[in-house]
Amino acid sequence: MRSCGALAGGVVVGLWAWLDAGQPLVLALEADLGRSVGHILTEELGVVRSVICIDGIELRELDYVDIGQLVQPANVIPVVVKSLAFAPAGIAAS
């Protein structure tokens, strides 16, 4: 759990201006740490903005994430990972 605390603390330090501006915080983690990191951010570090920590997401360069609305009573959030693809140089996209 120590590494979760270090991660959450680093997020707060690195994104303090974002959080101070009242923006929501969305973290996508590959490891199964979403609930733990989210709890540390809100309960231990006092982040009062909207916090969404999703885990089990493997992202690569040029990927982006669409996050849907909370679905009740399942208490889940639908997530879609999309990858951008570009045509090689000199080939026109149709």
C-alpha positions in Angstrom: 0.0 0.0 0.0 3.0 2.3 0.4 3.5 2.6 -3.3 -0.2 3.6 -3.7 0.3 6.4 -1.2 3.4 7.5 -3.1 1.5 7.5 -6.4 -1.4 9.4 -4.9 0.9 11.9 -3.3 2.8 12.4 -6.5 -0.5 13.0 -8.4 -1.5 15.7 -5.9 1.9 17.4 -6.0 2.1 17.2 -9.8 -1.4 18.3 -10.5 -2.0 20.7 -7.7 -2.8 23.6 -10.1 -5.4 21.4 -12.0 -7.0 20.3 -8.7 -6.9 23.9 -7.3 -8.7 25.1 -10.5 -11.6 22.7 -9.6 -11.1 20.3 -12.5 -12.1 16.7 -12.1 -9.3 14.1 -11.8 -9.3 11.0 -14.0 -6.6 8.4 -13.6 -6.3 5.3 -15.8 -4.1 2.6 -14.2 -2.9 -0.6 -15.7 -2.5 -2.3 -12.3 -5.4 -3.2 -10.1 -5.0 -0.1 -7.8 -7.9 2.1 -8.8 -10.0 1.8 -5.6 -6.9 2.0 -3.3 -5.5 5.1 -5.1 -8.9 6.8 -5.2 -9.5 6.2 -1.5 -6.1 7.6 -0.6 -6.7 10.7 -2.7 -10.1 11.5 -1.3 -9.9 10.1 2.3 -6.3 10.6 3.3 -5.1 13.5 1.0 -8.3 15.4 1.1 -8.9 15.8 -2.7 -12.5 17.1 -2.8 -12.9 17.3 -6.5 -14.5 14.6 -8.6 -12.0 11.7 -8.7 -12.3 8.7 -11.1 -9.7 6.0 -10.9 -10.1 3.3 -13.4 -7.8 0.3 -13.5 -7.2 -2.7 -15.7 -6.6 -0.3 -18.6 -3.7 -0.8 -20.9 -2.9 2.3 -23.0 -0.4 2.9 -25.7 0.7 6.0 -27.7 -2.2 7.6 -29.6 -4.8 5.9 -27.5 -7.6 7.9 -25.9 -10.3 7.0 -23.4 -14.0 7.6 -23.5 -15.6 7.4 -20.0 -19.3 7.0 -19.8 -21.8 7.9 -17.0 -22.0 5.9 -13.8 -24.4 2.9 -14.2 -26.5 2.0 -11.2 -27.1 -0.3 -9.4 -24.0 -2.1 -10.7 -21.9 1.0 -9.7 -19.7 0.7 -12.8 -18.5 3.2 -15.4 -18.3 2.1 -19.0 -14.9 2.7 -20.6 -13.9 2.5 -24.3 -10.3 2.8 -25.4 -9.8 4.0 -28.9 -6.6 4.1 -30.9 -5.8 6.7 -33.5 -4.3 5.4 -36.8 -2.6 7.5 -39.4 -2.0 6.6 -43.0 1.7 6.3 -44.0 3.2 9.5 -45.5 2.3 9.9 -49.2 -0.9 7.8 -49.0 -4.1 9.8 -49.0 -6.8 8.7 -46.6 -10.1 7.8 -48.2 
